[in-house]
Amino acid sequence: MRDHGGGLDAAIAAWGGARGDWLDLSTGINPVPYPLPPLPPWAWTALPDRDAARALEEAARAFWSVPPEAEIVAAPGLSALIARLPHLLRLPAVAIPGPTYNEWEAAFRAAGTAIADDPSAPLCAVHPNNPDGRPVPPEALEGRPLALLDESFCDPTPEASHMPRTADGRTVVLKSFGKFWGLAGLRLGFAILPPGPLAGALREALGPWPVSGPALAVGAAALADRAWAETTRTRLRRDAARLDALMGGRGARLAGGTDLFRLYDVGDARAFAAACARARVLVRVFPWSPSLVRLGLPPPGEWDRLAAALP
C-alpha cells in the first residue's frame, strides 16, 4: 500500500500497546463524530432501495448546494470513485499538483494516463490540498478542458467550494463523508458531475446497491442536520487554533493545513514521530519530507495527553 495516515495496527506492532492505549492523530478525521441515529431494522436486512438512495442524494444536493443540472453519484467511499474515474475518463494526460493525496496519481497511472505539468491539460487536484491545505484558485481552472476536484477537506469552509462549477460541463467535485462527519468506517463518498454520459458510466461501474443500507440512512440524517454542521465548524476552527498554539510553544513552525489537520515543520520529523509513538501518540510523517509532520485534532479530553507526549 502507498503511505497513508492510520495504520494503527502497524504502530502497535512497532511500539507496543493495545488499540485503546493509542491516540491516533495521523488522519484528518473529525475526532467528534456525528452521533449515529437509530436505524430501522430494514437498513440492515433488506437490499438498499431506490427511495433510500434518493433521500441521500436529495440531502446531499441541499447540503452542498449542488446545481440542479449536476448529477450526484454516491459510492462506498471516495476510494471507490478514485479507483474508477480515471478508467472511465480515459485521458491521455492529466496534471496533478503535488505533493498531494497519492491515490490519485496511482489511479491515473493504472488507467494508462500520463502525469503532465501542463497548464492546458485536464486538472486533478485536492481542494484544499492534503497535506498543506493550499486551495485551488479559480484562475487555476481557467482554460482546462476538465477539472476533477477532491473536496474531502472542504466542508469546514463551505464558502471555498467549487461546487457551482459543476454546472459548467467541465468540473467534477468529489466529496468524502468520513472526514467532516468523523465516520470514515461508514464508507461513503460522492461524485458531483456535469450532465452527460460520465455519471451513467460511473453508476454502471459501481454496480447495483453500491451504498449500504446503514450508510444511506446515516448519511441522509447527517447531511440534513445543519445545526450540527455549524456547531462542528466552530469547534474545528477553535481546536485548530489551539493545536497551532500548542505546537508553536514547542518550537514547531506551521506549514499549512485545514481545520481538520495541521502541517508543521519540526526539524526532524522521524525523531518527533518516534518520541510521540513512545507515548502512544501516532502522527503522520511523509517519505518525501524529512521535517514535516501532520497532526489531526485530538478529541476533547485528550489535550493534556498530547501536550505531555510532545517532545
C-alpha positions as CSV (number, residue, x, y, z in Angstrom):
1,M,0.0,0.0,0.0
2,R,1.0,3.6,-0.5
3,D,1.7,5.6,2.6
4,H,-1.4,7.0,4.3
5,G,-2.5,8.1,7.7
6,G,-4.0,5.5,10.0
7,G,-2.4,2.0,10.2
8,L,-2.6,1.9,14.0
9,D,-2.0,-1.9,13.8
10,A,1.5,-1.3,12.3
11,A,2.2,1.3,15.1
12,I,1.2,-1.2,17.7
13,A,3.4,-3.9,16.2
14,A,6.4,-1.5,16.2
15,W,5.8,0.3,19.5
16,G,3.6,-2.0,21.6
17,G,0.4,-1.4,23.5
18,A,-3.2,-2.1,22.6
19,R,-5.6,-0.1,20.4
20,G,-7.2,1.5,23.4
21,D,-3.8,2.8,24.6
22,W,-3.2,4.9,21.5
23,L,-4.2,8.4,20.5
24,D,-4.3,8.3,16.6
25,L,-3.7,11.8,15.2
26,S,-2.3,10.5,11.9
27,T,-5.5,11.2,9.9
28,G,-7.6,14.2,9.3
29,I,-10.8,12.7,10.6
30,N,-13.1,14.8,12.9
31,P,-12.5,13.4,16.4
32,V,-16.1,14.1,17.4
33,P,-18.2,12.1,15.0
34,Y,-21.8,12.7,14.1
35,P,-23.9,10.8,16.6
36,L,-25.4,7.7,15.0
37,P,-29.2,7.9,14.7
38,P,-31.3,4.8,15.5
39,L,-31.5,2.7,12.3
40,P,-34.6,0.8,11.2
41,P,-34.1,-3.0,11.0
42,W,-34.6,-3.0,7.2
43,A,-31.4,-0.9,6.9
44,W,-29.5,-4.0,7.9
45,T,-31.7,-6.8,6.5
46,A,-33.0,-5.5,3.1
47,L,-31.2,-4.6,-0.1
48,P,-31.0,-0.9,-0.2
49,D,-33.9,0.5,-2.2
50,R,-34.2,3.4,-4.6
51,D,-36.2,5.6,-2.2
52,A,-33.4,5.4,0.4
53,A,-30.8,6.3,-2.2
54,R,-32.9,9.2,-3.5
55,A,-33.3,10.5,0.1
56,L,-29.5,10.5,0.5
57,E,-28.9,12.2,-2.9
58,E,-31.6,14.9,-2.1
59,A,-29.9,15.6,1.3
60,A,-26.5,15.9,-0.4
61,R,-27.9,18.2,-3.1
62,A,-29.4,20.5,-0.4
63,F,-26.3,20.5,1.9
64,W,-23.7,21.2,-0.8
65,S,-26.0,23.5,-2.9
66,V,-25.5,21.3,-5.9
67,P,-26.6,23.0,-9.1
68,P,-29.9,21.5,-10.4
69,E,-28.3,20.4,-13.6
70,A,-25.5,18.5,-12.0
71,E,-25.8,14.8,-11.2
72,I,-24.9,13.1,-7.9
73,V,-23.4,9.6,-7.7
74,A,-23.0,8.1,-4.2
75,A,-20.3,5.4,-3.7
76,P,-18.9,3.2,-0.9
77,G,-16.2,5.7,0.0
78,L,-14.2,8.2,-2.0
79,S,-11.6,5.5,-2.7
80,A,-14.1,3.6,-4.9
81,L,-14.6,6.7,-7.0
82,I,-10.8,7.4,-7.2
83,A,-10.3,3.8,-8.5
84,R,-12.9,4.0,-11.2
85,L,-13.0,7.6,-12.6
86,P,-9.6,7.5,-14.3
87,H,-10.5,4.4,-16.2
88,L,-13.8,5.9,-17.3
89,L,-12.3,9.3,-18.3
90,R,-9.5,7.6,-20.4
91,L,-7.5,10.8,-20.5
92,P,-4.1,10.8,-22.4
93,A,-2.6,13.1,-19.7
94,V,-3.6,14.9,-16.5
95,A,-1.9,17.5,-14.3
96,I,-1.8,16.6,-10.6
97,P,-0.1,19.3,-8.5
98,G,1.8,17.7,-5.7
99,P,2.7,16.7,-3.1
100,T,-0.9,15.6,-2.6
101,Y,-3.0,12.6,-1.8
102,N,-1.1,9.8,-3.6
103,E,-4.0,7.6,-4.6
104,W,-5.0,10.0,-7.4
105,E,-1.7,9.6,-9.3
106,A,-1.7,5.9,-8.7
107,A,-5.2,5.5,-10.1
108,F,-4.5,7.6,-13.2
109,R,-1.2,5.7,-13.9
110,A,-3.1,2.4,-13.6
111,A,-5.5,3.7,-16.2
112,G,-2.7,4.5,-18.6
113,T,-2.8,8.2,-18.1
114,A,0.4,10.2,-18.2
115,I,1.1,12.8,-15.4
116,A,1.9,16.1,-17.1
117,D,3.0,19.5,-15.8
118,D,0.8,21.3,-18.4
119,P,-1.4,24.3,-17.7
120,S,-3.7,23.3,-20.5
121,A,-4.1,19.6,-19.5
122,P,-7.1,18.3,-17.5
123,L,-6.5,19.0,-13.8
124,C,-6.9,16.7,-10.9
125,A,-6.4,18.5,-7.6
126,V,-7.3,18.2,-3.9
127,H,-9.0,21.4,-2.7
128,P,-7.9,22.3,0.0
129,N,-4.9,20.2,-0.5
130,N,-3.8,17.3,1.6
131,P,-1.3,17.8,3.4
132,D,-0.6,21.5,3.1
133,G,-4.1,22.9,2.8
134,R,-3.4,25.1,-0.2
135,P,-6.6,26.0,-2.2
136,V,-7.2,25.6,-5.9
137,P,-7.8,29.2,-7.0
138,P,-10.4,29.8,-9.7
139,E,-7.7,31.0,-12.1
140,A,-6.1,27.6,-12.0
141,L,-9.2,26.2,-13.6
142,E,-9.4,28.6,-16.5
143,G,-8.6,27.0,-19.8
144,R,-8.8,23.5,-18.5
145,P,-10.9,21.0,-20.6
146,L,-11.7,19.2,-17.3
147,A,-11.2,19.8,-13.6
148,L,-11.5,16.9,-11.1
149,L,-11.6,18.4,-7.6
150,D,-11.3,16.3,-4.5
151,E,-13.0,18.4,-1.8
152,S,-12.6,15.8,1.0
153,F,-11.5,18.5,3.5
154,C,-13.6,21.5,2.2
155,D,-16.6,21.0,4.4
156,P,-15.3,23.1,7.3
157,T,-15.1,26.0,4.9
158,P,-18.1,25.6,2.5
159,E,-17.7,29.1,1.1
160,A,-14.5,27.9,-0.6
161,S,-16.1,25.0,-2.5
162,H,-16.0,25.0,-6.3
163,M,-19.4,23.3,-6.4
164,P,-21.1,25.9,-8.6
165,R,-18.7,25.0,-11.3
166,T,-20.2,21.5,-11.7
167,A,-22.9,23.3,-13.9
168,D,-20.3,24.3,-16.4
169,G,-19.8,20.9,-18.1
170,R,-16.1,20.7,-17.3
171,T,-15.9,20.3,-13.5
172,V,-16.3,17.2,-11.3
173,V,-16.3,17.7,-7.5
174,L,-15.7,14.7,-5.1
175,K,-16.9,14.7,-1.5
176,S,-15.9,12.4,1.3
177,F,-18.4,11.8,4.1
178,G,-15.9,10.3,6.5
179,K,-13.7,13.3,7.2
180,F,-16.0,16.1,8.4
181,W,-18.6,13.8,9.9
182,G,-16.0,11.6,11.5
183,L,-17.4,8.3,10.3
184,A,-14.7,7.0,8.0
185,G,-15.7,3.4,8.7
186,L,-19.1,4.0,7.2
187,R,-17.5,4.2,3.7
188,L,-19.5,6.9,1.9
189,G,-18.4,9.3,-0.8
190,F,-20.0,11.3,-3.6
191,A,-19.2,12.4,-7.1
192,I,-21.0,15.5,-8.4
193,L,-20.7,15.6,-12.1
194,P,-21.9,17.7,-15.0
195,P,-24.8,16.3,-17.0
196,G,-23.6,13.8,-19.6
197,P,-22.6,10.2,-20.1
198,L,-19.9,10.1,-17.3
199,A,-22.4,9.9,-14.5
200,G,-24.2,6.9,-16.1
201,A,-20.9,5.2,-16.8
202,L,-19.9,5.7,-13.2
203,R,-23.1,4.2,-11.9
204,E,-22.7,1.2,-14.1
205,A,-19.1,0.8,-12.9
206,L,-20.2,0.8,-9.3
207,G,-22.9,-1.8,-9.8
208,P,-26.2,-2.2,-8.1
209,W,-26.6,-1.2,-4.4
210,P,-23.2,0.5,-4.1
211,V,-24.0,2.1,-0.8
212,S,-25.1,0.0,2.2
213,G,-28.5,0.5,3.9
214,P,-26.9,1.8,7.1
215,A,-24.8,4.3,5.2
216,L,-27.8,5.5,3.2
217,A,-29.7,6.1,6.4
218,V,-26.9,7.7,8.4
219,G,-25.7,9.8,5.5
220,A,-29.2,11.3,4.8
221,A,-29.7,12.1,8.5
222,A,-26.3,13.8,8.9
223,L,-26.5,15.8,5.7
224,A,-29.8,17.2,6.8
225,D,-28.5,18.3,10.2
226,R,-27.4,21.8,9.5
227,A,-27.2,22.8,13.2
228,W,-24.6,20.0,13.9
229,A,-22.6,21.1,10.9
230,E,-22.4,24.7,12.0
231,T,-21.5,23.8,15.6
232,T,-18.8,21.5,14.3
233,R,-17.3,24.1,12.1
234,T,-16.9,26.5,15.0
235,R,-15.3,23.8,17.2
236,L,-12.9,22.7,14.5
237,R,-11.8,26.2,13.9
238,R,-11.2,26.8,17.6
239,D,-9.3,23.5,18.1
240,A,-7.1,24.0,15.0
241,A,-6.0,27.4,16.5
242,R,-5.4,25.6,19.9
243,L,-3.2,23.0,18.2
244,D,-1.2,25.7,16.5
245,A,-0.6,27.4,19.8
246,L,0.4,24.1,21.5
247,M,2.8,23.1,18.7
248,G,4.2,26.7,18.3
249,G,5.0,26.6,22.0
250,R,7.2,23.6,21.3
251,G,9.1,25.3,18.5
252,A,7.2,23.9,15.6
253,R,6.5,26.1,12.6
254,L,3.1,26.0,10.9
255,A,3.5,24.9,7.3
256,G,-0.2,24.6,6.3
257,G,-3.3,22.6,6.9
258,T,-7.1,22.8,7.2
259,D,-9.4,22.9,10.2
260,L,-9.3,19.1,10.2
261,F,-5.5,18.7,10.2
262,R,-2.4,20.8,10.6
263,L,1.1,20.5,9.0
264,Y,4.2,21.5,10.9
265,D,7.9,21.8,10.3
266,V,9.5,20.2,13.4
267,G,13.1,19.9,12.0
268,D,13.5,16.1,12.4
269,A,10.1,14.6,11.6
270,R,11.0,11.0,12.3
271,A,12.6,11.8,15.7
272,F,9.5,13.7,16.6
273,A,7.2,10.9,15.5
274,A,9.2,8.4,17.4
275,A,9.0,10.4,20.6
276,C,5.2,10.7,20.2
277,A,5.0,7.0,19.5
278,R,6.8,6.1,22.7
279,A,3.9,7.9,24.4
280,R,1.4,6.0,22.3
281,V,0.5,9.0,20.1
282,L,0.5,8.4,16.3
283,V,1.3,11.3,14.0
284,R,1.9,11.4,10.2
285,V,5.2,11.7,8.5
286,F,6.0,11.7,4.8
287,P,8.6,9.8,2.7
288,W,9.2,13.0,0.7
289,S,10.0,15.3,3.6
290,P,12.5,14.9,6.5
291,S,11.0,17.7,8.5
292,L,7.2,17.8,8.1
293,V,4.6,16.1,10.3
294,R,0.8,16.2,10.1
295,L,-1.4,16.1,13.1
296,G,-5.1,15.7,13.3
297,L,-7.1,17.3,16.1
298,P,-7.3,15.4,19.4
299,P,-10.7,14.6,20.9
300,P,-11.9,16.6,23.9
301,G,-10.3,15.3,27.0
302,E,-7.0,14.3,25.2
303,W,-5.3,17.7,25.0
304,D,-3.2,17.2,28.2
305,R,-2.2,13.8,27.0
306,L,-1.0,15.2,23.7
307,A,0.9,18.0,25.4
308,A,2.7,15.5,27.7
309,A,3.7,13.4,24.6
310,L,5.2,16.2,22.6
311,P,9.0,16.3,22.6
